[in-house]
Amino acid sequence: MSKIGSMLRAVGLIDDAQLQRALEEQKRTHETIGTILVKLGFVSETDLTNTLGKQLGVASVDLSHFEIDANVLRIIPEDIARKYKVIPLHRMGYTITLAMANPTNVMAIDDIKFRTGYNIEPVVAAETSIMKSIDAYYGTNSAEMTDISDALDENMDLTEFEVIEEEDDVSEQELLSQVEDEPVVKLVQQLIAKAVMDRASDIHIEPYEKTVRVRFRVDGTLQTVLEPPKKLQNAIISRIKILSKLDIAERRLPQDGRSKFKVSKNKVVDLRVSTLPTVFGEKVVMRILDKENLRLDMTKLGFEKDDEEKFKKAISAPYGMVLVTGPTGSGKTTTLYSALSSLNQVDVNIMTAEDPVEFNLKGINQVNVHSEIGLTFAASLRSFLRQDPDIILVGEIRDFETAEIAIKAALTGHLVLSTLHTNDAPSTVNRMINMGVEPFLIASSTVLVLAQRLMRTLCPACKEEYRPTDAELVSLGITREEAASIKFYQKRGCPSCNNSGYKGRVAIYEVMPMSENLRRVVLERGSVLDIKEVARREGLRTLRESAVLKFKQGITSFEEIIRTTFED
């Protein structure tokens, strides 16, 4: 192999100057002479392999003419193929035909023969062609891809699956066309289609040192769906980033994007994509926004009748502020969208500032917040007040500036809806004070505070009746006498709910109208306990009490109450 340059010069394919240039380049790159000569354009891959084959007495092959069977690829692991720059072409009995960049490498032949137990028949192929074939076959077209597809559902109907392109996606479309035939495309499609089919709200792709884990969040809990090989990590993530219009070359910084898919004939979903660099690669979370699952009917959200009336009265007020609180994923957006849907009339100007806009609502002016260019919640609110609004929705009150503008809007004739991150309704007041808002502004502007959580509901197909223990009844504040007339249910599990025992979720609420007594406590800078005590006397139903009602109605389980709520 060290004499390949001399061989090519002897047959007249290169001259002395070209050989000298290649030798100088070899000192810098440490690549083989043959690879360098091809890269420099002095010889073609075909001339190189034909000459080498003749000199060594072995056949030369063009790998572009071969389609390698997955069963043959399984014989030689990828790390061995890369180490020796070889790839198996086919098997006949106990003999493997092996394409090699250096057929004279006896050590490589002996090692592969020992590892596999097969006799080796070497043929010569260009090193660049071999490495491209290894990338193609082992990278995204390996036998393991077939196993992964089978695990998801090989027969899943993807005939209606397509990417819905925006008008300015020309460059992305060109990029997509380059990978359209890659098997990883089908894998990503299957992941998204299966997530939608399983009613998942999020897809998590998590890289670890030697593995990659794919999890779906279904009914609020994560469950592992797939663990693809580590070597597929970059291909899967790059495909998702391409679809979401993200920079596939940037792996050091977080990125956010979105894409839209047609999963079936009448099913279109939006995906909100977030990437985060971790120690072992980029973690990707895809939030599935399915408009069909968006409930805009307030009567179906889970409100108890009296709480629903309190909330409807508050959002019907001509001005003031209504705050919805709870952690991420507690259903705040759905509640607010439902409120806007009921208020959306042709004679009302409704404007929203969201980060990001999750669903487009007809007849409502929605603004996507972009903090990196200065379009913050506060900046959006200032502009809204010059747009003659009647109702304003602020996606989240995060700081004093946003809170101050929202309160001023509420005090000057506008109905303001917004969210905060607090554990319950009474602690919302102190959260605002901690931001720097004066208590008298909170007391005079706030109409109602609503805290909420989402609980899993028992699968109606398999839930079974049971009698709670005395300890369970005591922990929930239910007397034996009361329990005697109630049917309680627990989870079991069936194919309909993937054996989880739960199917779907329902909201539980803590509704606190701002009464005169509560305003007085706020003005006096009362503690959270003081506010809660007054609110309880005026009929506040806590999150735990709301959850217990769902338990009595046979909607959820004792375990779910303990998981989602604290004892009062």
N, C-alpha and C positions, 0 to 999 in steps of 0.2 A: 504494500500500500504506500510505503514511503517513496516508491519509484513511479507512482502514477503520473507525475509530471513528466518524467523521462519517457514513459510509454506514450503519452499524448504527443510529446514533441517528436518522438521517433516516427509516428504515423502521420505527422504533418498537421495535426490539429491546432497546435500552438507553436509559437516561436520562442527563442531564448529570452527576449525582452518580457514577454508575457509570463513565462515561467518565473523569471526573476522578480517581477512585480508580485506574483502570487506568494513567493517565498517570503518577501518582505511583509506582506499582509499577514502571513501565518505567524510571524514573530509577535505581531500585535494582538491578534485575535485567538491564537492557538487552535484554530479550526483546521480541518483536514484540507490538503491541497485541492482535492477534487471539489469540495464544497466552495472553496474560495474561487476557483476557476469558473464555476457556474455562476456564482454571485457577480463576478466581474464581467460576465458575458463573453468570456473568451471561448467557452465550449458550451454545448447544450447538454442537458441531463442525458439525453438519448445517446449522444456520442460518448459521453463519459462512461455510462454503464456498458455500452457495447464494447468499447475498447477494453475496459476492465474485465469483462466476461471472457473475451477472447484470450487475453493474456493469462488469466487464471484458469481457464478451461471450465467455466461454469456458465449456466444460462443467465442472460440479463433480462429483466422484466420491467414493464411500464405499469406502475401500480394503479394508474388511472383506469386501467382496463379490468381491474379486479374488484369484485364485490365479496368481501370476506364474511363468512358465516359466523354468527355469534358464538356457536359452540366451539369453533376453532379458536376464537379470541380468548375463550375461557382457559385454554391450555397454558398460555403464557401470561403471567401477571403484567400489569402495566409498568411497574417499577423495573422489572427485568427487561422489558421491551425498550424502555428508555435508556437503561444503563448500557445495553449493548447495541442500541440503534438497529433493532430487528423488528419484524412483524410476521406472524404466521399467515400463510396464504391459504393452504388447504391441507387436509389430512387424508392419507391413504393407508388404511390398516394401522401399522405401528410406526409410520413414517410421516413426519411433518415437513412440508416444503416451507423453508424459512427465507424470507427476503432479508438480506444483510447489506449494510453499507460496506462492511469489510469481511468478505467470506473467508479470508485467511486467519481470522481470529479464532484459533483453535480453542483457547480458553473459554470463549463465549459459547462455542458449540458444545464443548464438554459439560459446562455448567448447566446449560439448558437441557441437554440430554439427561443429566443426572436428576434435575428437578422434575422433569416431566415424565421420564421413562420412555420417551419416544426417540426413534432414530431421526437424525436431522439431515435433510437434503438442502444444502444452501444454494441460493440464487442471489445474484447481485442486483441492487436497485440503488438509485441516487439517495444520498443521506437526507436531503431536503424532502424528497417524496416520502421517505419512510417516516420522518418526524411529523409531516402533515397527516399521514395516515393514522399514526398513533394518536394525534390530537383529535382527529375526526372520529375514529372508532372507539377509542378508550374514553375520550372526553365526554361525548354526548350521545354516542350511538352504541354503547356497549350493551352486553347481554343484560347488565343490571338495569338498564332503562326499561327493558321488557318486563322485568320483575316489578319495578316501581309502578309501571302503568297498570299491571295486573292488580297490584295492591290497591290502587285508587279505584279502578274499574275500567278494564280494557275495553269493554263494550259500551261505555258511556257515549251517548249520542252527542257529538260535537258538530253536527252538520249545520246547525244554526248559529254556532259560536263565531263571532267576528268582532274585531276592534272597530269601534265607531270613531272615525277620524274627524278632527276639527278642520276648518278650512285652511288653516295655516300650518298644516302638518306635513308639508312637502318633504322637508329634509328627513323627518322621522320615517315617512313612508319609504324613502330610499334606503334608510338604514334597516327597516323591517324586512324589506325584500331580500336583503343579503342573508338573512337567517331564517327565511320562511320555511326552508326544508329541514331545518334542524329538529331532531327529536325533542329537544328541550322545549320547543314551542308547544308541542302537544302536552308535555308534562305540566307546564304552567297553565294551559287551558283547562286541563283536568283538575288541577288544584282549585282554580276559581270556580269551575262548574260544580265540583263536589261540595265546596264550601257553601255555595248558594243552595244546593239541594239539601244539605244538612242544616240549613237555617243558621249558619254561622254569622256572627257579626264582625269577626276579625280573623285574619290569617296571620300567624306569627311564623317567620322563618328565622331560626336562631342558630348561629354558628358556634361550635365549641372546638376544642383542640383537635379532636379526631373524628367528630361526627357533626351532622347538621340535623336539627329537629324542626319539624313542621307541626304546628299546633293550631287548632281551630277553637275559637271561643263560641260556645253554643250555650244559650240561655245563661250567660254570665260566667261560665266556668270554662277553663282551658282543658282541652283533651288532645293527646298526641295522636296524630294521624299518620305520620310518615317520618322515616329517618333515612333520607337519601344518602348516597356515598359522599364523603367530603369533597371528592374531586368534582362533583357537579355543582358545588356551592356557587362559584363565580358565574357559571353559565346561567343558573336559575336567576340569580340576583341581577345580572346584566340584562336578561330578557325582561324582567319586571321593570327595571329602570328605563329601558328603551320605550316600553309601552307607556310609562308615566312621564315621559319627556324630561327625564333626569340625565345628568352628566355621568355617563358610565365610566369615565376616566377618573372622576373624583371619588376617592374612597376614604378620604381623611376627614371630611366634614359631613354633618347631617344634611339631608335633603328632604324636601317635601314635594309631592306631585300628585296627580290624579289622572285617572283614565276611565273610559266608559266601555262597557262590553254588552253585546247582545248574546245572552246565554242560550236562549231558545227563541222560538218564533215570536212569542209575546212577552219576553222577559228581558228587560234592560236594567243593568245595575251600574252604579258609579263605584269606583274604587278610590279611596283616599290613601295614598302611599307615603310612608315615612321610613327613611333609612337612618341608621345610627351606627357609626363606627365602633366596634368593640375590639377586644384584644385579639380575637380569632377571626375577624372579618366583619362585614356589615350585617347588622340585624335589620330585617324588613318587617314592618307591620302594615297590613292592608286592611283598612276599615271598609266593610261592604255596606254601601248605602242603597238599600232596596226600597224604592218608592212604594212598592206594593205592600210592604210591611209597615209603612208609616201610617199610624192611626191618627186621623185628624178629627175623629168624633170623640168629644170630651166625655161622653157617657160611657165609652168603652175603655177608658184609661185605668179604671180601678178605684175611682173616687167613691167613698161612701156618700149617700144622698145629701146629708147635711153639709159635708165638706165641699161637695160639688157646688151647692148653692152659694156658699161663702166665696168660693173662687170666682164663680160667674158674676156675682155682685161686684167683686173687686175689679175685674177687668172691664166691667160696664161703667165704671166711674169716669167722669169727664176728664179728670186729671189726677195725678198722683203716681206713685211708684209701686209696682208689684214685683217682688223678688222671689225667685225660685232657687233653692239651694240644694246642694248635694255633691257627692264626689263625681269624678269623670265616669261616664257610663251609667248614670242613675236615671236617665230618661228625661233630663231637664229640657233638652231641645224639643223632644216630642210634645211635652206639655205646653211649651211656649208656642210651637207651631200650631197646636190645636187651638190655643187661645186666639192666635192671629187669624186662623181660618174662620172662627166664629165671628170675629170682628171685621173681617174683610168685606166691605161693602163699597159700592161704586162711588159713594159720596164721602169716603174716608181716605186720607192719604197716609199710608203705612210705610215706614222706612226702617230697614234693619241694617245693623253693622255686625258682621259675623266673622269668625276666624276658625275655619273657613265657612262659606255657605254650603250647607250639607244638601239641602233640597231646594229646588226652584219652585216658588209658590206664585201662581198666576195672580196678577193684580197687586203684587207687593214689590216695592223697590228695595232690592237687596244689594248690599255692598260687601265685597270681600276685603277684609282688613289686611294690609301689608305693612307691618311695622318696619321692615327693613328699608322701605322707601319713604317712611314718615306718615303713612296712612294708618294711624293708630285709632283705637276706639275713641279717644278724646278728639282727635282731628276730625274723624267722621261725624261725631256728635255736633261739633261746631258748625260743620257744613250743613247738617240736617236742619238745624235751627234756622237756616236761611232758605230752606226749601219748603216752607209752609206745611210742616207735618202735623198730623193729628195724633198718631200713635208711633212711638219709637221703640224698637227693640235693640238693646245693646247686648251683644253676645256674652260678655262677661265684664263685671266691674273688677278690675285688677289693681287699681291705684287711686290715690286721692284725686288726681286731675279728672279721671273719668267719672268717679263718684260725684264730684262737685258739679260737673256739667250736667250729669243725669238728674241730680236733685234739683238744680235750677230749672231744668226743663220741666220736671214734674210740678214745680211750684208756679210755673208760668203758663199753665193751661194745656199741658200735654200729658198723655198717658204713657208712662215709661215702663217697659218690661225688661228685666235683666236677670242675670244669674250671679251667684256667689258660691265659693267653695267653703261651706261650713258643715258641721256635723248634724245640726238640728236648727229649727226655726228660731228659738230664743237667742242662740249664740250669734245670730246674724247681726244683731244690733251692736254688740261689742266688737265684731269684726270691722264694721264700718267706723266705729270710734277709733279703733287701732289704726285705721288708714288716715285718720286726721279729721274726719267729718264731725262737726259739732252735733251734740245730742239734739238740740232744738231743731236742726235741719232734718235729722232722721225722723223725729217725732212728727213734724209737720208735713213731711213729704210722703212717708210710707203709708200705703193703704193696706197691704197684706204681705205676709212672708209665708212661703210654702216650702217645706223640706220634703224630700222624697227619696225613695230607694226602689230598686227592682228586685222582686223575689221570683224564684222559679215556681211554676205551677205544676201540680201533679198531673201525670199523664192520664187523661180520662179513660184510656183503653185498658189500663192495668192497675190503677190505684185500688188499694184494698182497705176495707174497714178494719179498725183496731181500737182498743181501749187504752188511752194514755195511762201511765203509772201515776200514783199519787204525787210523786216528786215532780213529774212533768206538769201536772195540773197546778201545783203550788207555785212553780216557777213562772207560770203564765197568769197567775191570779184567777184561776177558774175553780169554782167550788165543786165538790162532788155532786151536790144537788143540781147545779147547772149542767154539769157534764152528762148527767143521766139522760137528759132529753136531747143530746146533740150526737150526731154521727161524725166521728173523727176518722181521718184517712191517713195512710202512710204509703210510701213509694214501694213498688215491687220491681218493675222493669219488664219490657217487652220489645219486640222488633220495631214497633211504631216509634218508640222513644230511644232507640239504640241502647236499650237495657239500662238507661240512666234513671228511669222512674219519673222523669220530669219532661214536660214538653211545653215550651212557651214561658213567658214571664208576665207578671202583673205588677203594677206600681202600688206602693203604700205611701200614704201622705201624712204630713203633720201641717195642718192649716192654722195659721195664727193671724187673724184680722187685727189691725192696730186700733184697739179701742181707746177710749179716753183714759181709762185706768192704766193701760199699758203705756200710753204717751206720757203720763205723769211719772211712771217708774223710769222711763228712758230719760226724761228731763232731769231727774234726780240722780242720774248715772247709776242706776241700780245694777246689781250683778246679774249674771245669767240665771242664777237660781231664783233671784227676785222676780225676774221677768217670767220665768217658767211657772212659778207659783201663782202669779196673777193670771197667766194665760190658762193654766189648768182649772182655776176657779171659774173661768169664763167659758169652759167647754172644750179646751184644746185636747185633741186626741193624739197621743204620742205615736211615734213610729212603731214602737213595740205593741201598743194597743191596737193600732191599725192592722198589724201583722196577725195578732191574735184573732181579730175578726175574720180574717181570711182563712185562718185555721178552723174556726168554728163553722165557716161556710163550706168546708171541704175542698178549698182551692189549693192549699199548700200544706206542708208538713211541719211537724215540731222541729225537726233538724234544720229546716230552712229558716225558721224564725230565729233560732239560736245563731245561725250563720250570718244573718243580715242585720240583726238589731241588738241593741244593748238593753239590759234590764233597767227599768225606770228607777 
